[in-house]
Amino acid sequence: MSKVWNFIVKHRVSIQDLGLILAVVLVLAYIAFEVDIFVTQGSVPMEQKLVELDEALLLGGVLAIGLLIFAARRYMEQKREMARRIAAEGRARELAYQDPLTGLANRRQFEEALAMAAASPPAQGQVHAVFLLDLNGFKQINDTYGHDAGDEVLLAVAEHLLRAVRDGDLVARLGGDEFVLLAQHLMGPEAAANIATRIISGLGEPILTGRVEHRVATGIGIAFLPDDAQTTAEALRKADLALYRAKGERRSAFRFFEEEMDRLVRQREQMERELREALELDLIRPQFRPSIDLASGRVTGFEAVPSWIVDGVERFPPERFLTVAEETGLIHAIARRILDIACAAARDWPDDIMLSIDVLPAQLKDRSLGEGILAAIGAAGLQPARLEIDISESAIVHDLHAAKAALGCLRQAGVRVALDNFGTGYSNLYHIREFGFDKVKIDRRFVSNMQDEDAASVVRALAGLGQGLGVTVSADGIAGPGDAALLASGVSEGQNAAQLLSADAARLLAREGRFQIGAQ
């Protein structure tokens, strides 16, 4: 029964039309039976009431016309249904191969075109070029003016790209503010550079959305087929490497892929893998560098420096692996481990010896940084006043509010805060006063060149500035007694004594047995 009902529902329009035709024919048949349609003289006896031939032909004609109309209607409906299906299939194909916002090709269409280009090498002396683009500052437009304004900017950028390329070049949007171009059969890098220059020039004009002008810059990474890559994935990866280098300039720029980039990236990936293993094996541990008062020669504290030691040999210097740790988020685990070991070691030092720990810019993103540091020194039984946090000028300038939030609770607890890399040109007197630093550390790049009179003058000026503000001045990177004497001579009598860091002094103190350097 359900099948019959489903059939009726599915074909209800056709059944309704056929029923109407049948009703008309039945009505005409009744009239033909009751009334002699074509004979008008007299009445017909009851026994002669029959449907005659001429009346049957009339009924047949009416039925044929009705069926013809029915067939015509079914044909037109079927034609409209086919048109709707073709349109739907076309729309589905557009959605599968076209970016819905800009109308450009999407990732799928681009990858198919790139695969065809990779399978069809260019003529001798020519190349296929892949341009990978990323807009600088687009997120700020979205955050400030909303996504509608961001969409208008993307539409304007898409139009600029289409005007900048040649006829036949493919422009695609991969997602967000990332675009990619495929230009085939170019006459070498010069032709690719011309396209990139036109793109940068076009995007140099402000983009108007409503009454607001937006200026966007772009980084462009360029890779060539078959010179740089043989496959689609390899071409995109190498264009992305070139894009990373272009975006490092923080302005509109384009860069070609170079093999040296690939080597450095692979080295970095290898370093990241080894760094994760080193953390699991607890190979990242602190080494302590002493801080010595130049006037008295007394050790005033030690700085805990993260070190990666394998079989007694330094695997990588801190400035290399800490950069990778910041980029990958491993810096938080490393910093906590260094802090725990250093606090446990400092607990056994004399009460007047300070422990110094660096806070890197990536750590400031952790809202619970201050609470974590206080918890670590509390667990080790170390007094907060014996801990000194070193923060660089660049970290403060990069995120002033985060630095205040992270260091505020530490200052309240009695932890000392030092401004590291003093003199590199980022900070100003406002920052020093705002944070109330206890110490400023002159950058080692000035101190290491103190034999030069100009560098020595800068160091003396920085030392005088810091001491004039009432804070202790420290100099990092003194190589030997000569530099120490030169630095000490630049500090006037009655001012705070400058300090220095020296690995030689650490080894000397360890031999004399005054402190257990590096012991946990």
N, C-alpha and C positions, 0 to 999 in steps of 0.2 A: 504493500500500500504506500509506503514511504517513497519507493521508486517512482510510482505513478504520480504522486504529489510533486516530487522534485522535477519530473518531466513537465508537468503543467506549469509550475512556477518558472522554469527556465524558458519555456516557449509560450508564455502567456500572451504576448503580443500577436504572434502568428495565429494562435488559437482564437483570439478575439476577432481578428480580421476574417478568418475562415468562417467563424460562426456568424458574422454579419452577412457575408455572401450567402451562406446557406439560408439564413432567415429571409433575405430578399427573394431568393428563388422560391422558397416555400410559400411566401405570401403571393407571389405572382402565379404559382401553380394553383393555389386555392381560388384566386380570382378567375383564372382561365377555366377552372372546373365549374365554378358557380355561374359564370357569365360567359356567354359566347362573345368573345372580344371582337371578332371580325364579322359576325353576322348580327345585324341589328333589327331585322324584320320579325316581329312576333316574339313570343316567348318559346322557350325550348322545354319540351316535356322532361319530367324527371328521369325517364329511362334513356334519354338522349344526351344527358349531361356527361360529356367526355372531353378530354383534352385532345384537340385535333392537331393535325400535323403543323399547320401554320403557327398555332399557339406553342407547340413543342419547340419549333425553331426559335421563337421569341425567347422562351425560357433558356434555351441553349446559348443564345447570343448574350443574354444578360449574365449567365454563369461564366461564359468565356471572358467577357469584359471585366467582371469582378476578379477572376483569377489573374488576368493580365495586370490589373492594378495592384493586386496582391504581390505578384512577382516583381513588378517595378519597385514597389516599396521595399521589398526584401533586398533587392539589388542595391538600392541607394543606401540602405542601412549598412549592408556589408561593405560597400565602398567607403563610407564614413568610418567604419570600424577599422578597416585596413589603413586609412590615412592616420587615424589616431595611434594605431600600433607603430606605424613607421615613424611618426613624430616622437612617440615615447622611446623607441629604440635610438633615435637620433639624440634625444635629450640624455638618455643613459650613456651613450657614447661620449657626449660632451662632458658629462660629469666624470666619466672615467679618464678622460684625456685632457681636461681643461680646468684651470683654476677658476672656481666660481666667483671670486671677487674681481680679479683683474682681467679675466678672459684670456690670459696667457696659457701656454702649455703647462701641465702639471708635471710632477716628478715622473709618473709612469710614462707619459709621452716622451719626456726628455730622455729617460733611460733607454727607451726603445730606439729613439733616433741616434743616441750615442753609441748603442750597440751596433747599429747599421753602419755608422761612420767608422767604428773600430774594425769592422769586417771589410771595409772598403778603403784601403790605404790611399792617400792622396798621390798625385803625380810627383815626379822627381822635383825636389826643391820646394814643395809645398807641404803644409801641415794642416791638421784639424786642431782648432784651439778650443779649450774649455775655460770659460770665464766664470769664476765663482764670486758673487758679490754679497756683501753684508753691510747694512746701513748703520752708521754711527749715530747714536743719540735717539734712535727710534723709540726705544722703551720710555724715554723721558717724555716724548710727545704723547704716547698712550696714557702714561700716568698723569700728566698735567692737563691735557685737553680731552681725554676720553678716546675710546676706540673708534668712534665715528670719524674724528679728525685723523686718527691713525690710518683708517681705511682710505680716506681721501688722499693722504700722502702716498700710500702704496699705489693707488691708481695713477697719480701724477708721475711717480717713479716709473711705473710700467710704460707710460706713454713716452717718457724720456728715453728709455731703453730701446723701444721700438724705433724711435727716430735715429738713434745712434748707430744701429747695426745696419748691415747691408740687406738687400732683398734676398730672401732665402735663408737667412740666419735664423736660428730658433732661439726664442727667449722664453724662459720658463720661470715659474715661481715655485720654489721647493717648500715654502711654508714660512709664516712669520714675515720677517724682513729679509729673507734670504732668497736671492735670485741666481739664476745660472743661464749662461749663453753658450750656444754651440755654433761656431763659425767654421765652416769647412772650406778647404782648398785656399788657405791664406798663403801669401808669398812671404813666409818667414815671420820672425818676431816683430819686425818693423810694422807689418800690417796689423798684427795683434795690438801693438802699442798704440796705433792710431785709433782703433776702436775703443780701447780703454781710455784714451785721452778724451775722445768725444763724450764718453759716458760721464767722466768726471767733470768736464766742462759744462755739460747739460745740467747735471745735478748741482752745480755751483750756483745756479739761479735760485732765489727763494721760492718756496712752494706756498701758495696762498690757500688757506682753508677758512672760509668765512672772512673775518677781518684780521686774522692772525697770519703772520708770515713765519714759515718754518724753514730753517736751513739744515739740510742733511748732508752729511759727508758719507763716503763709501770707501771701503777697502776692497780691492779686486785681486784675486789670486788667479794666475794663468798657468795652465799646463797644456802640453802639446801631445797630440797623437800623430805618429807613433814614437816620437823622440823621447818623451818622458814616460809614457804608459802604453800598454798594449790592450788593456781591458777597461771597461766602464768604471768598475770599482776603483781600480788603480788611478785612473785619470781624475776621478772626483777626490780621492784621498790626497793626491799630490797638489791639486788645485787648492784644496783646503789648507795644506801646509803653507803654500804661498800666500793664501789669504791671511793666515795667522801672522805672518811676518808683516804684511801690509797694514793690518790693524794695529800692530805695535807702534806705528808712527803717530797714531791718534789724529790723523787727518786724512783727507782723500788721497789715496795713493794706490798704485798697482805694483805687483811684484810677480816675477816669473819664478816657477819652481826651479830649485837648484838641488843637486844631489847632496850637497852638504846639509841642507835642511833635513832631508830624509835620514841622514846618518845621525844628526843630533836628536831627532825625535825618537829614533830607535834606541839611542843611548839613554834618553830620558825614560822611555818605557821600561828598559832593562833596570835602570836605577830604581824606579818605582817598585818593581817586583822585588828587587833585592831589599829595598827599604822595608817593605811589609814583612819580609822574612826576618830582617834584623830586629824589628819590633817584637815579633813572636819569640825570637831567641834571646831577647833582652841584650842586644849588642850596642844599643844607643845609650850611653851613660855619660855623666858629666866629668869633665876635667876642670880643675880649679886653677884660675889665674889670680895671683895676689894683687892687691892694691896697696901701694907703699907710700907713706908720707915722705915727701922729698926733704922736708926740714929735719925730721928726726930719724928717718930710715925705718920707722916702725910700720909693721904690717897692720893695716886697718880693716882689711876684709878680703874676701875672695869672690870672684865671679865664676859661676857655674856655666861652663860652655858645653853644649851638647857635642859629643864626639862619637864617631862611628869607628870603633877599633875592632879589627879582626886579626887574631894571632899577633897582637902587639903592634900592628901596622894600621895607620889611618886609612880606611877604605875610601872615603871621600871627605873633603874639607867641609866644615859646617855651612859655609855660604852656598855650596852646591846642593847638598841634600836637604837643607832646610827650605830652600826655594821650592823644591819638588814637594816637600811635606806640606807647605802652605797651599799649593795648588790642588793637592789631592785631599786635603782635610786631615792628613795624618799628624799635622802639627799639634793638635790638641792632645793626642795620646803621648806624643814625644815630650811635650812640655810638662804634662802631668808626671810622667815617669822621672824626668830630670829633677823636677821640683821635689818629689818624694825622696829621691836619693840624696839630693843636696841638703834638704832640711834635716834628714837623719844624720848626715855627716856634720852639719853645723851645730847640732845639738851638743856635740862633745867639744866644740871649740871654746876658747875663753869668751866670757860674756861681752867683751869689748870688740870682738871680731864680727864684722858684718858679712852677710851672704847676699850676693847680687845675682839676680835672674833677669834675663831679657824677656820682654813681651813683644812678640812679632805682630805686624798689622793684622794678619788673618785671625789671631786669637781674640782681637777686639770684637769680632762678630759674635762671640759667645757671650750672651747676656749674663751668664752665671760665672764669668771668669773670676770676678772678685771673690764671690762666695767660695769658689773652688780653691783659690789660693789660701784663703783664711782657714778652710777646712784642712788643707794639707799641712800648714804650719801648726795648727792646733793638734792634729793627730801625731805630729813629730815632737810636740812639746817645745817648740821654738817660740820665743817671744816675738810678736809682730814688729817691735822696734828694731830687731836685728836683721830684718829682711829689707832689701832694697830692690825695687822694681825699675828696670831700665826700659824706657820706651823712646823710640826714635822720633825725630822731627817729622819724618814722612808719614809715620803712622798716625800722628796727631792731626796733621793737615788733611790726610785722607778721610778721616771720620772723626771730627772733633767731638760730636755728641756721644759716640760710642766710647771714645777714650774717657770722657768724663764719667759716664755711667759705670765703666769697668773699674776705674781707679778711685771713684768717690768713696766707696765703702772701705777700700784699703787705706786711704788717707785717714779716715775716721778711726780705723782700728789701730793706727800708729805705724803703719808700714811706710817706709821712706820711698820717694819716687824721684828718679833721676832722668834728665833729658839727655838722651844719647845722640851721637852724631851732631853735636852742636856746631853750628857754623856752616852747614851745608846749604843754607839759604832758604829753607822752607818756613821756619818758624819766625816769630817776631816777639817783641817784648810783651805784647798782649798775652800770648800763649804762656810765657814764663810766669807772668803775674797771675793769670787766670788759674793755672794749675798749682801754683805755689810749690814749684819744684825744690827739692832739698839739695840737688846737685846738678851740675851740667857737665857733660863729658865732651871735650873738644874732639872732633872727628880725626881719626888716625891719618887721613890723607893730608891734613895740614901738618900734623906732628912729624910724620915720616920725612917731610921735606924741610925740616927746620934749619938745615945747613944753608938753605937759600934764604937770603935776607928778607925777601918779600913774604915768604911763608912764615918766617919767624915773627915778622911784624903782625901778621894776621893772628897768630897764636897769642901773642902778647895782648893784642886788642881784645880778643875773645875772652882771655883770662881776666883782663881788667873789667870787661863788661859784666861777666858773671859775678865777680867778687863785688863789684859796685852794687849789684842787686842783692847782695847778702847771701849768696849761695856758694857752696863748696865747688871748686873747679877741679875737674879731673882730665888728664890727657891720656888718651889711649894710643898705644902703638910705639912707645919709645924703644929704640933698638939697643941702646947702651948707655954707659955713664956720661958720654959726651952730650947726648941729647938731653939727658936728665939734668945735667948742670946748666945747659943752655936754657931749658925750660924754667928751672929754678931761678936763674938770673933775671928772668922777665917778670918775676913776682915781687912787688915792693915789700919792704919790711912792714910788719903789722897786719898784712892781709892774710887771708886763709892760705894755707900751704896747698900747692897743687899736688896731684897724685898721679901715679903711673901704673901701668900693668906690664909685667915682665915675666916671661916664661923662665928665664934664667934665675930670677929671684925665687920662683917657686921651687925649682930643683935645689937651690941652695938651702932653702928653709927645710925641705924634706930631708936633706943630708944631715942637717944639724938636729933633726928630730924635734923641732919646735911645733910642727903641725903634721898631721897625717894627710898629705895631699892626695886627694882622690879616694880616700877610704870612705866606706859607707858607715 
